[in-house]
Structures are given as C-alpha cells and as structure tokens.
C-alpha cells in the first residue's frame, strides 16, 4: 500500500549519503504519493520515454561522442536531475570520523545545505538538465519542465513553454520555485506536481491567461446581454450600448484594482457577496464607492479610505441597477483569478 504523504516525508527527510543509492527509490515512491505511474522499464538501448536513466549522446568536436544519462525522463513533460545534499551535522560527523581514523562507510552528498557551495551545485544540476534537453532527439522535442531534486529535501521547478530547449526559468516565479519536501503534505502542492506529470502544458501562463480571460469575458457578455434586453414602459431598451459598456468598463477596472491591491484586497468581492439577498442596495453602494475612487475618501461600501484614481474613468458615473441574476454574474466575474486575466478584456467592451 502506498505511503501517505506524511509517511513519505517522514521516511525521506533523514536521507543522506550517495544520490545514486537513493534517487531511484525516492522518485518511484514520489510517483506513488502523487498518484501517477511509476517510471517504466528502460529498454536495452536506454531510449525509453518514461524511464529512469534515459541515455542521450553528447557529440564533441570531430567524431567523439559521450553517453550521458537523465535521472528521470518523461517525453514531452520533464527532465529530472537529482542530487543529494547533506545537513551540517552530517558533515561534522564525517569530519569527526576522519579525525578518529574511522573508515567512511558511504559517500557523502553534494554539499552542505544552506551554503554557497550547495547553491552552486543545484545551479550546476539545472544547467546539466538543460543540456540534456538539447541532447534529446529532435523527434522527441524538448520538455516544458526541468526539475532539480535534492533527495529528501527540496524540489526545484523550472519551465520553458516555447519547447525550444532554451533557458528554463523558475516556476511559477523566483520566490516559489523551491518546494521543500514537507510541502508535499499540502494537497495543492501535490496537485501542481501531478499536473507537471500528466498535463504540463496546461500550466503555461499564456494558456491559463487566455482561459481566464475567456471565462471573465463570457460572464461580462452575459451581463451585457441581460441588461440590453431590459425594456422601459414604452418597450424601448432601458439602457444604451454606451451606458452598458461604460458600466461594465468601470466594474472590471474595479475588479482589476482589487487584485492589484489598489483597493483593499478581497473586500470588493466580499461586498458584492453581501448584497446577494438585497440587490436593490447595489446601485447606491457602488455609486458611493466610485465617487470615492473619483476623488479619494471614505467608502461606506468597503468601510475603508479609498485613494484617488486619476484618468477620469470615475468622474462621471452611472451605476446600472442589477437584479439577483445579474448580481450573481458580477460576483462570479469578481471571483475569477484576475491575476491571469489579460488587459485586452477592456477591448471586448468597445
């Protein structure tokens, strides 16, 4: 029966010694924890597409060639290069054994964690993995991910979504690309790694942005269509296309402003949710908010001081009343991940 994530973490945290002695078992058990297939059996030619010890050939000047081995290779998905760091205490123990003339029984790792030498080792391992990507046969392409793993300690994640084998960059960014082993207890972390195993290109920010933008644009279009169908007593449209466009423009700007912390993060969306049972309060409260955004001041809706927004967007405002269904659509739009929404969405309202 596979380990729980907690059992896996507890067993591997004390690992040390030789990377070659540990990495195969570690990677196989990591696959089990992630709920993905274990690496397959390598062929005699060393050319499997989901295997440990995948062979590639490095050709030097002339006809000389050298065989290299990728620790874990998944065609079209990732290359993994493993190392084995050591804790300071392990190094001190080894030095004590040497001073006492006792034989060192196993090879120590690739540097003391937390030191510059260790960081250089991990950077070198990343460069090595990048070189392997460029050595793969052209028909297999270049994988979008490179992972550098210090067995039992940390997983570093790098991506290159153009699939050209160029420079792999920290993923998702330079502050979050290192995953300590203990983070595998978090379902979200395991899901990220599982996606790298099963559907890595879905993590391409450009694709995610396009998806998020389509999702938001769809809701805005639905709101706009709903408002355009409303009629007055003479069976004429209650609002013009310009009125609807201007209203939605200010709404999405406000949602962007919330995501960028220009207004208190989360409070605009929470405020919209609080109006679900009383949509009639929407127009006066949003009017108050936008008036404060136009000049700066205290917003009754957010119960916070609001800074002055330049540019004239809120100088002449009209808040269109909404019904319960329209309010739900606005809430759904506000709840989307606006960090992934492309600014081009403003053009959909023209």
Order of alpha helices (4+ residues) and beta strands (2+ residues): alpha-alpha-beta-beta-beta-alpha-alpha-beta-beta-beta-beta-alpha-alpha-alpha-alpha-alpha-beta-beta-alpha
